[in-house]
């Protein structure tokens, strides 16, 4: 992670957590809190190892599922926008009067997706507006009246491509609605908190080592949580899927 991909607010929250953690440990250390656990070093180490292993497994599973969903949404975006581009390409063999409604419908849909659907999906709202625009694309193809065999072949191709685009849209919306279960997020958060909490009891012999261990652990756990929650919603946050493929449809395609 580099500063340019982590929001300033997130970095500030991480810094505050590290400072509070280090200050609290320093106060407890100066008060002699660690002496009560000097004979329990092995036990605390074993507990930390067990919880750390559990956290690693659960976190890896959560990231695997979320990243798979994230990339699936990206793939469906590429497939859907690619199918819409093919509508432009294959429709070039039609007469301009027959092609113009199709081009207009595709561009209106692409603009609607790029300008409004991303915000709606990030907020969990319905996509009624773009649903209607998507139906308009299908209708613009089905309304074409082929006049000869060549146009009939083109019509069948366009109809198949339009149905593919619609199927990719349905799949994209289905994937977009999925979120990490709150119980899983709560379990990952509690496990991470327990690791940090138990480190306060670990009797480090060296004060500096203890401070560094708490600071590094707090920072890593915080950013691990940040990555998990940021990727959970593909349409908002630092890392999100781009609407650029749809924006290109109404700005560059003719």
N, C-alpha and C positions, 0 to 999 in steps of 0.2 A: 504494500500500500504506500502511496506517496501522497503528500499534502494536496496535490491538485485533483485527486479523485475522492478525497474525504472532505465533506462539508466542514466549514469553520466551526459551526455549532457542535458538530460531533467531536471534533478535536478538543474543543473547550470542555465538553462533558467528560471526555477521557482524562484530560489533564486534572480536572477537579477530583475525579474518582481516585486517581493516583496520589494526588496530594493529600486527600483525606485519609486514604489507606496508610500512607507512609507516616503521616502525623499521628494517627491513632496507634500504630505499632510503636512508634518512638516513645509516646507517652506511657504505653503499657510496659515497654522495655525498661524505661527509667524507673517505673514504679516497682520493678522486680517481679512482674507477672510471670515471666518465663521460668522463674526458678521453681514454680509449683509443678512443672511438667518435665523437669530435667531427667527424671527417671522413666519417662514414658515416651522417649524419642522413637523407639522401634514401633511401639503401638500406633503413635500418631502417623509415622511414616507408612505403616501398613494400611491404615484407614485412607490416607491421602492417595495411595496407589490404587486402592480398590475403587474409590470414588472417581479418581482421574481416569481410570480405564473405562468405567461406566460412562463417564461424560464423553470420552473420545468416541466410543462406539455409537452412542445415541446421536451425538453431534454429526458424526460422519454419515449416519443414516439419514438424518434430516437434510443435510446439505445435498446428499445424493438425490433425494426425492425432489427437493426444490430446484436444484440445478437442472435435473431432467425435465421438469415442468417448464422452466425458463427457456431452455433450448428448444423444447417442443413448440412453444409459442412462437419463437423466432422462426423455426422451420415452416410453420403454417403461414406466417406472414409472407415469407418468401414465395411459398407455393401459391398462395392466393394472389399476390401482386403479379407473379409470373403468369398466372392464368389470365388475369385481366390484360396484361401486355399482349398476350397471344390474341385476345379479342381484337385489339387494335391491328395487329399484324395480319391476321387472316381476313379481317373485314375489308382490307384494302382492295380485295378483288370484287367487292360489291359496287354498285352504282352509288354515287355520292348521296343521292336522295335517300337511299336505303341505309347507308352507313351512318349518316349524320346523327340520327336519334340514338344509335348505339354508342357512338363516341361521346355524345352529350351525357348519356346516362352513366357511363363508366366514369367520366371525369367528375360528375356530381357526386357519385358514390365515393370515389377516392378522396375528394376534398372533404366530404363529411367525415370519413374515417380519420383522416389526418388532423382535422381541426376540432372535432368534438368527441369522437369515440374513445380516444386515449384517456381523456379526462373522466369520461363516464365510467370506463372500466376501472380506472384507478380508485374511484370513489365508490365502486360497487353499485352504480346506478344502471338502469336499463338502457338498452341501445335501440329504442323504438325508431328514432329518426333514421339511423343508418340501416336498420332492418328494412324500412320502406324503400330506401335508395337501392339496397341490394336487390329487392324484388323488382324494382324498376329496370335493373340491368337485365334480369331474366326476361321480363316482358318485352324489352326492346329487341331482344333476339327472337323471341317467339313471334313477334309481330312482323318480322321480315317475310316478304312474299317472294320466294324465288320464282324467276321467270323462265329459266332454262335448266338443263342438266348441270351445268357448271355451277350455277348459283345454288342449286339444290345440294350439291356436294359441300359447298362452302357453308350453307345453312346448317347442315348436320354437324359439321366441325365446330361451328360457333356455338351451337346448342350444347354440344358435349363439353366444350371448354367452359361455358357459362355454368353448367351444372357442377363441374369440377371446382370452379371458384366458389360457388355456393357451399359445397361440401367442406372445402378448406376453411371457409368463414365459420361454419357451424362448429368445426373442430377447434378452431382458434378461440372462439367464445367459450366453449366448454372448458378448455384448458385454463383460460383466463380467470374463470370464476373460482378455481380451486385455490385454497389457502391452507397453510399449515394448521393442523388442529391446535386449538388453544391449550389442550392438555399436554401435548408434546412440547410446545414452547415453554409452558410453565415448568415442565420437568427438566428441560435443558437449563433454564434459568436458575432453578433451585439447586441443581447439581453444581453449576458453576459458582453460585454463591457459597455453597458449602465448602468447596475447595478453598476459596479465599478466606472464609471464616476459620477453617481449621489451621490455616497457616499462621494465624495470630497466636495459636497455642504452641506452635512448633518452637522448641527452645534452641534457636540458632546460637551457636557460641560466639559468632562474630556479629556485632551490631550492623555493620555495613552490609554484610551478606544478607542479613534478614531484611533490611530496608530494600536492597536491590531485588530480592526474591519477591517481596510483596508488591513492589512497583511494577516489575515485569509481568507478574501473574495477573495483576489487576488490569494492566493495559491489554494483554493478550485476550483475556476473557471478555473484556468490554468490546474489543473489535471483532472477536468471534461472534458475539451476540449481534453486533451491528451488521455484519455480513449476512447472517442468517435472516434477520428481519428485513433487511433491504432487498434481498433477492426474492423474498416471499411474494412481493407484489411486482410483477414484471413491468407495470406501467407507471410507477413512480419511484422516487428515490435516486440514489447515486448511479446505480447500475440498472438500466431499464431498456426494454426493447424499443427500437426506433420506428417512428411512423414514416421515415424517409422514403421507403419503397412506394408508399401510397402517394406521398407528396410529389414524387417524380411522375406519377401517372397523369396528373392534371397540369403539370408545369412543362414537361418535356415531350410527352407522347402526343402524337397527332394521328 
